[in-house]
Amino acid sequence: MDRLGGEHEGQTSSIRQVALASFIGTAIEWYDFFLYGTAAALVFGSLFFPEATPLGGTLLAFATYGVGFFARPVGGIIFGHYGDRIGRKTMLVLSLLIMGVATFLIGLLPTFESIGVLAPILLVVLRLFQGIGVGGEWGGAVLMAVEHAPPGRRGFFGSWPQMGVPAGLLLANVVFFASSTAMPEAQFLAWGWRIPFLLSIILIGVGLFIRLRIMESPAFMRVQESGTEARMPILDVLRTYPKNVLLAMGMRIAENGTFYILTAFVLTYVVEEVGLEQGVGLRGVIIAAAIGLATIPLFGALSDRVGRRPVYLFGAVFSLLFAFPFFWLLNTGIEPLIWLAVVLGVNLGHDSMYGPQAAYFSELFGTRVRYSGASLGYQLASVLAGGLSPLIAVALLASYGYTAVAVYMAFMALITVISVLLASETFQEDIEETQPAERRLVSEKPEPGAQ
């Protein structure tokens, strides 16, 4: 009995180590990614597109912001392929390096005033590399946590890398807010905005140290030992799990699309439309990010008890119903009500979808194509949702007012509601067991030496 108890305790410690490593590494990557979004909303318009109107400059800055989302599926495909072929851990280290170097270089980038049109071009190139890095990051981080987790705890442990999002968002906004308030605005626009980007090099060193110490996923190691890895994971997942890829995309639309309206577009809206100083929106986002560190694992753990679908569906329906009240609260111009709008939208609507999402998406695919399948569904939706939503929201606001933005948010939520209703429940399934689709992949794999 003692021997078994000791083994169980050692296994639990290992799972916690992996979950913590996934959380810290993901938090660092999302710090880099969100830092760009905050800068795009508040300073990049004037620094890199000074010849445009204030609204036009913001629109162009959000367009460069969206470029990173278009690069994310590329990262998901590349890292998914090699993550299913050679392992999860190697891809996690590489994605962290790509993201960190790109973010550090943004901090060194000359502005339009120094080198003209070359400045926004270089900004777009570095944003592309950010997108590739974060596109490969998510699949590896969540699979390490989910595939190490014991049965009945995948939702909880899978939510740990998901907590990297509010942690990165919190860190990015706190550092940006501190930098912007610690000096006069002229100094901040001249050089102070670079500080948060340059600090990322320290965080990357910490993340690499932690990630290099964790073990490979046991589920993938068993596949590797059997020599039955998928030959072409991306093609294989599209051939064997096409419905689940589409459902994962649909389930992601509201979670991802509304999130960037709630955390990036809102910063512009509060300043340009409500007429308040930029710190009001930032403080609301910081509060929501801090609360998210509790609500995301809470919803992940809840999905282990009642199932993925009901928890996810609650978030989608709430997001649908909250689209108009969100703007009504913002339009009051009362700071605590603005904070409340962001908190309700993020911590109830978004987090109840994002908490169980890692486990849910992982359970939709077999081990041999799980990295590719989960990454593809997740990252393709990022282009259609998060990558475009701030840009579309700014354009709709300029042409039709906030009502059109609320309708757009509700439409995204409706897509997710339908997708969740069409998806199967997975929380009690054994992800170690070879699924029928995977058995076909294994049976089709040629014997060693076969022509």
C-alpha positions as CSV (number, residue, x, y, z in Angstrom):
1,M,0.0,0.0,0.0
2,D,2.8,2.4,0.9
3,R,4.6,1.6,-2.3
4,L,1.6,2.3,-4.4
5,G,0.9,5.5,-2.4
6,G,4.5,6.6,-3.0
7,E,4.3,6.0,-6.7
8,H,1.0,7.9,-6.9
9,E,2.5,10.9,-5.0
10,G,5.5,10.9,-7.3
11,Q,3.3,10.8,-10.4
12,T,1.2,13.7,-9.0
13,S,4.4,15.8,-8.4
14,S,5.5,15.2,-11.9
15,I,2.2,16.3,-13.3
16,R,2.3,19.4,-11.2
17,Q,5.8,20.2,-12.4
18,V,4.7,19.8,-16.1
19,A,1.6,21.9,-15.5
20,L,3.7,24.7,-13.8
21,A,6.2,24.6,-16.6
22,S,3.4,24.8,-19.2
23,F,1.8,27.7,-17.4
24,I,5.1,29.7,-16.9
25,G,6.3,29.2,-20.5
26,T,2.9,30.0,-22.0
27,A,2.5,33.1,-19.8
28,I,5.8,34.4,-21.1
29,E,4.8,33.8,-24.7
30,W,1.4,35.5,-24.2
31,Y,3.1,38.4,-22.5
32,D,5.0,39.0,-25.7
33,F,1.9,38.6,-27.9
34,F,-0.4,40.8,-25.8
35,L,2.2,43.4,-25.4
36,Y,1.9,44.1,-29.1
37,G,-1.9,44.3,-28.8
38,T,-1.7,46.9,-26.0
39,A,0.9,48.9,-28.0
40,A,-1.1,48.7,-31.2
41,A,-4.2,50.1,-29.3
42,L,-2.3,52.9,-27.6
43,V,1.0,54.0,-29.3
44,F,1.8,52.2,-32.6
45,G,-0.6,54.3,-34.6
46,S,1.3,57.5,-33.9
47,L,4.7,55.9,-34.0
48,F,4.5,53.9,-37.2
49,F,1.6,55.5,-39.1
50,P,1.8,59.2,-38.2
51,E,0.5,60.5,-41.5
52,A,-2.9,58.9,-40.9
53,T,-5.8,60.3,-38.8
54,P,-5.9,59.1,-35.2
55,L,-8.6,56.5,-36.0
56,G,-6.9,55.6,-39.2
57,G,-3.6,55.1,-37.5
58,T,-5.3,52.9,-34.9
59,L,-6.9,50.9,-37.7
60,L,-3.6,50.4,-39.5
61,A,-1.9,49.4,-36.2
62,F,-4.6,46.8,-35.6
63,A,-4.1,45.6,-39.1
64,T,-0.4,44.8,-38.3
65,Y,-1.7,43.2,-35.1
66,G,-3.9,40.9,-37.2
67,V,-0.9,39.8,-39.2
68,G,0.3,37.8,-36.3
69,F,-3.0,35.8,-36.3
70,F,-2.6,35.0,-40.0
71,A,0.8,33.5,-39.2
72,R,-0.5,31.4,-36.3
73,P,-1.9,28.6,-38.5
74,V,1.5,28.4,-40.3
75,G,3.1,27.9,-36.9
76,G,0.4,25.4,-35.9
77,I,0.9,23.4,-39.1
78,I,4.7,23.4,-38.9
79,F,5.0,22.7,-35.1
80,G,2.0,20.3,-35.2
81,H,3.7,18.2,-37.9
82,Y,7.0,17.9,-36.0
83,G,5.3,17.8,-32.6
84,D,3.4,14.6,-33.8
85,R,6.6,13.3,-35.5
86,I,9.4,14.0,-33.0
87,G,7.8,15.1,-29.8
88,R,6.1,17.9,-27.9
89,K,9.0,19.1,-25.7
90,T,11.4,20.1,-28.6
91,M,8.7,22.2,-30.2
92,L,7.9,24.0,-27.0
93,V,11.5,25.2,-26.6
94,L,11.7,26.3,-30.2
95,S,8.5,28.3,-30.1
96,L,9.6,30.1,-27.0
97,L,12.8,31.1,-28.7
98,I,11.1,32.4,-31.9
99,M,8.6,34.5,-29.9
100,G,11.2,35.9,-27.6
101,V,13.7,37.1,-30.2
102,A,10.9,38.7,-32.3
103,T,9.5,40.6,-29.3
104,F,13.0,41.8,-28.2
105,L,13.7,43.1,-31.8
106,I,10.4,45.0,-31.8
107,G,11.8,46.9,-28.8
108,L,14.9,47.9,-30.9
109,L,12.9,48.8,-34.0
110,P,13.3,52.4,-35.5
111,T,10.0,54.3,-36.0
112,F,8.5,55.9,-39.1
113,E,10.2,59.2,-38.1
114,S,13.6,57.5,-38.4
115,I,13.4,55.2,-41.4
116,G,10.0,56.0,-43.0
117,V,7.9,53.3,-44.6
118,L,10.5,50.6,-43.8
119,A,9.5,50.9,-40.1
120,P,6.0,49.5,-40.5
121,I,7.3,46.8,-42.9
122,L,9.8,45.5,-40.3
123,L,7.1,45.7,-37.7
124,V,4.9,43.4,-39.8
125,V,7.8,41.0,-40.4
126,L,8.5,40.7,-36.7
127,R,4.8,40.3,-36.0
128,L,4.7,37.4,-38.4
129,F,7.4,35.6,-36.4
130,Q,5.5,36.3,-33.2
131,G,2.5,34.6,-34.8
132,I,4.5,31.6,-35.9
133,G,5.9,31.2,-32.4
134,V,2.6,31.4,-30.6
135,G,1.0,29.3,-33.3
136,G,3.2,26.4,-32.3
137,E,3.2,27.1,-28.6
138,W,-0.4,26.4,-27.7
139,G,-0.7,22.8,-29.0
140,G,2.5,21.6,-27.3
141,A,1.9,23.3,-24.0
142,V,-1.7,21.9,-23.6
143,L,-0.8,18.4,-24.8
144,M,2.1,18.2,-22.3
145,A,-0.4,19.1,-19.5
146,V,-3.3,17.0,-20.7
147,E,-1.3,13.9,-21.7
148,H,0.5,13.9,-18.3
149,A,-2.8,14.4,-16.4
150,P,-4.5,11.4,-14.6
151,P,-8.0,10.4,-15.7
152,G,-10.6,12.7,-14.3
153,R,-8.3,15.6,-14.0
154,R,-7.5,16.6,-17.6
155,G,-9.8,19.6,-17.5
156,F,-8.0,21.0,-14.4
157,F,-4.5,20.3,-15.5
158,G,-5.2,21.3,-19.1
159,S,-6.4,24.7,-17.8
160,W,-2.9,25.5,-16.4
161,P,-1.3,26.5,-19.8
162,Q,-4.6,28.3,-20.5
163,M,-3.9,30.4,-17.4
164,G,-0.9,31.7,-19.3
165,V,-3.2,33.9,-21.2
166,P,-4.5,36.0,-18.3
167,A,-1.0,35.9,-16.7
168,G,0.6,37.1,-19.9
169,L,-2.2,39.7,-20.3
170,L,-1.8,40.9,-16.7
171,L,2.0,41.1,-17.0
172,A,1.9,42.9,-20.3
173,N,-0.7,45.5,-19.2
174,V,0.9,46.0,-15.8
175,V,4.4,46.6,-17.3
176,F,3.0,48.8,-20.1
177,F,0.9,50.8,-17.6
178,A,3.8,51.2,-15.3
179,S,6.1,52.3,-18.1
180,S,3.5,54.8,-19.5
181,T,2.8,56.4,-16.1
182,A,6.4,56.5,-14.8
183,M,7.4,59.2,-17.3
184,P,5.9,62.1,-19.3
185,E,4.0,61.1,-22.4
186,A,6.6,62.6,-24.7
187,Q,9.3,60.5,-23.2
188,F,7.2,57.4,-23.3
189,L,6.5,57.9,-27.0
190,A,10.1,58.7,-27.7
191,W,11.7,55.6,-26.0
192,G,9.7,54.4,-22.9
193,W,7.4,52.1,-25.0
194,R,10.4,50.0,-25.8
195,I,11.1,48.9,-22.2
196,P,8.3,46.3,-22.0
197,F,9.5,44.7,-25.2
198,L,13.2,44.6,-24.2
199,L,12.3,43.1,-20.8
200,S,11.0,40.0,-22.6
201,I,14.6,38.7,-23.1
202,I,14.9,38.1,-19.3
203,L,11.6,36.2,-19.3
204,I,12.6,34.0,-22.2
205,G,15.7,32.9,-20.3
206,V,13.5,31.9,-17.3
207,G,11.1,30.1,-19.6
208,L,13.8,28.1,-21.4
209,F,15.4,27.0,-18.1
210,I,12.1,25.6,-16.9
211,R,11.0,23.9,-20.1
212,L,14.3,22.2,-20.7
213,R,13.8,20.4,-17.3
214,I,10.5,18.6,-18.0
215,M,10.0,15.2,-19.5
216,E,8.3,14.3,-22.8
217,S,4.6,13.4,-22.8
218,P,4.1,9.7,-21.8
219,A,1.4,9.2,-24.4
220,F,3.6,10.4,-27.2
221,M,6.6,8.3,-25.9
222,R,4.5,5.2,-26.1
223,V,3.6,6.0,-29.7
224,Q,7.2,6.6,-30.5
225,E,8.3,3.4,-28.9
226,S,5.8,1.5,-31.0
227,G,7.1,3.2,-34.2
228,T,3.5,4.1,-35.2
229,E,3.8,7.9,-35.5
230,A,1.6,9.5,-38.2
231,R,3.5,9.9,-41.5
232,M,1.9,13.2,-42.5
233,P,0.0,14.4,-39.4
234,I,-1.7,17.4,-41.0
235,L,-3.0,15.4,-43.9
236,D,-3.9,12.5,-41.7
237,V,-5.9,14.6,-39.3
238,L,-7.8,16.2,-42.1
239,R,-8.6,12.8,-43.6
240,T,-9.6,11.1,-40.3
241,Y,-11.0,13.9,-38.2
242,P,-12.4,16.6,-40.6
243,K,-15.6,17.1,-38.6
244,N,-13.7,17.6,-35.3
245,V,-11.3,20.1,-36.9
246,L,-14.3,22.2,-38.1
247,L,-16.1,21.9,-34.8
248,A,-13.0,23.0,-32.9
249,M,-12.8,26.0,-35.1
250,G,-16.4,26.9,-34.5
251,M,-16.1,26.4,-30.8
252,R,-13.1,28.8,-30.8
253,I,-14.8,31.7,-32.7
254,A,-16.7,33.3,-29.8
255,E,-14.0,32.5,-27.2
256,N,-11.2,34.1,-29.3
257,G,-13.1,36.8,-31.3
258,T,-14.9,38.4,-28.3
259,F,-11.8,38.1,-26.1
260,Y,-9.8,40.6,-28.3
261,I,-12.7,43.0,-28.4
262,L,-13.0,42.8,-24.6
263,T,-9.3,43.3,-24.0
264,A,-7.8,45.2,-27.0
265,F,-10.5,47.0,-28.8
266,V,-12.0,48.2,-25.5
267,L,-8.8,50.2,-24.8
268,T,-9.4,52.3,-28.0
269,Y,-13.2,52.5,-27.4
270,V,-12.9,53.9,-23.9
271,V,-10.5,56.6,-25.1
272,E,-12.0,57.5,-28.5
273,E,-15.7,57.0,-27.9
274,V,-16.3,57.4,-24.2
275,G,-13.7,60.1,-23.8
276,L,-11.8,58.8,-20.8
277,E,-8.1,58.5,-20.2
278,Q,-6.4,55.3,-21.4
279,G,-5.7,54.0,-17.9
280,V,-9.4,53.3,-17.3
281,G,-9.6,50.6,-19.9
282,L,-6.2,49.2,-18.9
283,R,-7.2,48.9,-15.2
284,G,-10.3,47.0,-16.2
285,V,-8.3,44.6,-18.3
286,I,-5.7,44.1,-15.5
287,I,-8.5,43.3,-13.0
288,A,-10.1,40.8,-15.4
289,A,-6.7,39.2,-16.1
290,A,-6.0,38.8,-12.3
291,I,-9.4,37.2,-11.7
292,G,-8.8,34.9,-14.7
293,L,-6.0,33.2,-12.8
294,A,-8.8,31.8,-10.6
295,T,-11.7,31.4,-12.9
296,I,-10.0,29.5,-15.7
297,P,-8.8,26.6,-13.5
298,L,-12.2,26.7,-11.8
299,F,-14.1,26.1,-15.0
300,G,-11.5,23.6,-16.1
301,A,-12.0,21.6,-12.9
302,L,-15.8,22.0,-13.2
303,S,-15.7,20.4,-16.6
304,D,-14.1,17.3,-15.0
305,R,-17.2,16.9,-12.9
306,V,-20.1,17.8,-15.2
307,G,-18.6,17.5,-18.6
308,R,-16.9,19.8,-21.2
309,R,-20.1,20.6,-23.2
310,P,-22.3,22.2,-20.5
311,V,-19.5,24.4,-19.2
312,Y,-18.4,25.5,-22.7
313,L,-22.0,26.1,-23.7
314,F,-22.7,28.3,-20.7
315,G,-19.8,30.6,-21.8
316,A,-21.0,30.7,-25.4
317,V,-24.6,31.5,-24.4
318,F,-23.5,34.1,-21.9
319,S,-21.3,35.8,-24.5
320,L,-24.3,35.9,-26.9
321,L,-26.6,37.5,-24.3
322,F,-24.0,39.9,-23.0
323,A,-23.0,41.6,-26.3
324,F,-25.3,44.6,-25.9
325,P,-25.1,45.0,-22.1
326,F,-21.3,45.1,-22.5
327,F,-21.5,48.4,-24.4
328,W,-24.3,49.8,-22.3
329,L,-22.0,49.5,-19.3
330,L,-19.1,51.1,-21.2
331,N,-21.2,54.0,-22.4
332,T,-22.0,55.0,-18.8
333,G,-18.6,56.5,-18.6
334,I,-18.4,55.3,-14.9
335,E,-15.1,53.6,-14.3
336,P,-16.3,50.8,-11.9
337,L,-19.1,49.9,-14.4
338,I,-16.5,49.8,-17.2
339,W,-14.4,47.4,-15.1
340,L,-17.5,45.3,-14.4
341,A,-18.2,45.1,-18.2
342,V,-14.8,43.8,-18.9
343,V,-14.8,41.4,-15.9
344,L,-18.2,39.9,-16.8
345,G,-17.3,39.5,-20.5
346,V,-13.9,38.0,-19.8
347,N,-14.3,36.0,-16.5
348,L,-17.7,34.6,-17.1
349,G,-18.1,34.5,-20.9
350,H,-14.6,33.8,-22.1
351,D,-13.1,31.9,-19.2
352,S,-15.9,29.3,-19.0
353,M,-15.0,28.4,-22.6
354,Y,-11.3,28.7,-22.2
355,G,-11.0,26.7,-19.0
356,P,-12.1,23.4,-20.4
357,Q,-10.9,24.1,-24.0
358,A,-7.5,22.5,-23.8
359,A,-8.8,19.2,-22.6
360,Y,-11.8,19.3,-24.9
361,F,-9.8,20.0,-28.1
362,S,-7.2,17.4,-27.1
363,E,-9.9,14.7,-26.5
364,L,-11.3,15.3,-30.0
365,F,-8.2,13.7,-31.6
366,G,-6.1,10.6,-31.3
367,T,-2.5,10.7,-29.9
368,R,-0.8,10.3,-33.3
369,V,-2.4,13.5,-34.8
370,R,-3.4,15.3,-31.6
371,Y,-0.8,18.1,-31.8
372,S,-1.8,18.8,-35.4
373,G,-5.5,18.5,-34.9
374,A,-5.8,20.6,-31.8
375,S,-3.4,23.2,-33.2
376,L,-5.2,23.4,-36.6
377,G,-8.7,23.9,-35.1
378,Y,-7.4,26.4,-32.6
379,Q,-5.1,28.4,-34.9
380,L,-7.3,28.5,-38.0
381,A,-10.1,30.0,-35.9
382,S,-7.6,32.6,-34.5
383,V,-7.4,34.1,-38.0
384,L,-11.1,34.3,-38.5
385,A,-11.8,35.4,-35.0
386,G,-9.1,37.1,-32.9
387,G,-7.0,38.2,-35.8
388,L,-9.8,40.1,-37.5
389,S,-12.1,41.1,-34.6
390,P,-10.4,44.3,-33.4
391,L,-10.0,45.4,-37.0
392,I,-13.6,44.6,-37.9
393,A,-14.8,46.2,-34.6
394,V,-12.9,49.5,-35.4
395,A,-14.3,49.5,-38.9
396,L,-17.9,48.8,-37.8
397,L,-17.6,51.4,-35.1
398,A,-16.5,54.1,-37.6
399,S,-19.3,53.3,-40.0
400,Y,-22.3,52.2,-37.9
401,G,-21.5,52.8,-34.2
402,Y,-21.3,50.4,-31.3
403,T,-24.6,48.6,-32.1
404,A,-22.9,47.0,-35.1
405,V,-20.0,45.8,-33.0
406,A,-22.4,44.2,-30.5
407,V,-24.3,42.4,-33.3
408,Y,-20.9,41.1,-34.6
409,M,-20.0,39.8,-31.1
410,A,-23.4,38.1,-30.8
411,F,-23.0,36.5,-34.3
412,M,-19.6,35.0,-33.3
413,A,-21.2,33.6,-30.1
414,L,-24.0,32.1,-32.1
415,I,-21.5,30.1,-34.2
416,T,-19.9,28.7,-31.1
417,V,-23.3,27.8,-29.5
418,I,-24.1,25.8,-32.6
419,S,-20.7,24.1,-32.8
420,V,-20.8,23.0,-29.1
421,L,-24.3,21.6,-29.6
422,L,-23.0,19.5,-32.6
423,A,-19.8,18.3,-30.7
424,S,-19.8,15.1,-28.7
425,E,-19.0,14.9,-25.0
426,T,-15.5,13.6,-24.3
427,F,-14.6,14.1,-20.7
428,Q,-14.9,10.4,-19.7
429,E,-13.1,9.0,-22.7
430,D,-9.7,7.4,-22.4
431,I,-7.3,9.4,-24.5
432,E,-4.6,6.7,-24.3
433,E,-6.9,4.2,-26.1
434,T,-6.4,4.0,-29.9
435,Q,-9.5,5.5,-31.5
436,P,-11.1,3.8,-34.6
437,A,-9.7,6.5,-36.9
438,E,-6.2,6.1,-35.4
439,R,-6.4,2.3,-35.8
440,R,-6.9,2.9,-39.5
441,L,-3.8,5.2,-39.6
442,V,-1.7,2.5,-37.8
443,S,-3.0,-0.3,-40.1
444,E,-2.1,1.8,-43.2
445,K,1.4,2.5,-42.0
446,P,3.8,0.4,-44.1
447,E,6.1,-2.1,-42.5
448,P,9.8,-1.1,-42.1
449,G,11.6,-1.8,-45.3
450,A,8.4,-2.0,-47.4
451,Q,8.5,-0.2,-50.7
